[in-house]
Amino acid sequence: MKQLFDGTPVAIASEPDGSMRVDVPLAFSFDDKSNAPKPPLRAVMDKVAVSMARQASTKLQLATPGPVARGAAMRSYLQGRGVIALRVAVLAPTQGDAVTLRVVPGPLAIDKLEDKNLPPPTNAFPGNRGAKATP
């Protein structure tokens, strides 16, 4: 995604936990006293929505300076692009001059579980070795 926004004021960074942080300057995100996302922010959210569609377990955290309604408007916009609202967390308003979208990877699915590779349970059921069930 970083390559998509080269040469723009959008800053994209990888975080230690595997998340991707996207910062869009506030001047390109919202007009003063408006909760409606501007076209540059909508373009970023379009790309994030496509990325989330490819990675079904990802979540998104939104943080915006200013009114909470801005985060709600962003979530609504993303819903219109097919992102399920439960996957989007609107965080408390922040200080600063950028809107942050943080794409958080979800847990990886287990493709195949090999029982033979698991260690045996030790003392999982003490006192029950060899006990027979009573009818």
N, C-alpha and C positions, 0 to 999 in steps of 0.2 A: 504494500500500500504506500510505502514511503516514496516509491518512484512516481506514483500517480500525482503527488503534490510537490515534486521538486520544482523549485522556482516560484513557489507561492509562499505566503506568510504562515501556512499551516505547519506546525511542528509535530513530528511523529517520533516517538521514542519507545524502545523496548524497556520493560521493567524487569527487575530480578525474578519476579514470580511468574514470568511468562506473559504478562499482560502487555497490551499495546496502548500507549497513551497518545491521544491526539488532542492537541491544543490549537484552537482556532481563535485568533484575536477577536476581541469583543467588537471592534469596529467593523468586522466582516460578518458578525453573527446576528446582531440585533440593532435596530434603530433605537434611539433614546425613547424611553417610555413606551416601548412596543414589546410584546411578547412573541410576535411572529418571527420565525427564523428568516434571515435574509438569504438570497440565492447562494452565496458562497458556502454558508453553513449547511444549507439543504444539499448542496453538491457533495459535501463531506459525508453527511448522513446517508445519502444514497449509496455511496461506496461502502460505508460501514454496514448498511443493511444487506448488501450483496454478500459481503464477507460473512456476516452472521448466518445468512441462508445456507452457506456452504459448510458452516461449522455449527451444527445444531445444538451443541452443549455450551456455547459461549454465552456470556452475560454481558450487559453493558451498564456502566455507571456514568451518569451525567452530572456535571457540576457546572453551574452558571452563576456569574456575578449578577446581582439584582434580584428581581422578584422570583419567587418559587414558580410562578405561572410559566416562566420561560422553560423550565425543565419539563413541565407538563406539556407544553406545546411541542417540545422536541420529541417527547415520547409519543404523542399523538401523531406527529409527522411520520415517525418510524413505524408505527402501527399501520399507517396507510401504505407503507412499503413492505408490509408482510411480516414485520417483527412482532412477536407476541409480547404484549405489555408486561407479562410476568418476567420477561428476560431483561427488562430495563428498570434500573433503580435510579430514581432521581434523588440526588444527595442534597444536603442543606446548601443554601446559597454560599458562595465563596467570595473571598476578596480577590482582587486582581483584575487583570484586563484580558482574560482569555476564558473561553468556554472549553471545558475538558470533557472528552469522551474517552472512557477507559474500557477497552474491550478485554474482558477477563476470560481466559480459557476455562472450560468446564472440565469435569473429571473425564478421564479416558475410559472408553468402554472396554470391557474385558472380552476379547475375541474368543479365547478358549482357556478354560481352566483345567489344568492337568493335575488330577488328584494325586498321582504318583509323585509329583514334585513338591507336594505340601508336607511339612513335618507332621509327625503323629502328635495328637493332642496328649500332653503330659499332665497327668493328674486333673484332667478335665472333669471327671466324674469319680472322685475318690470314694472308695467303699462300695462301688457298684460292680467291680470286676467279677464276672461269673455269676452274678445274681440273676435268678430266673424271675420272670414276670409272674405274678400271681393272678389267676383268673378272677 
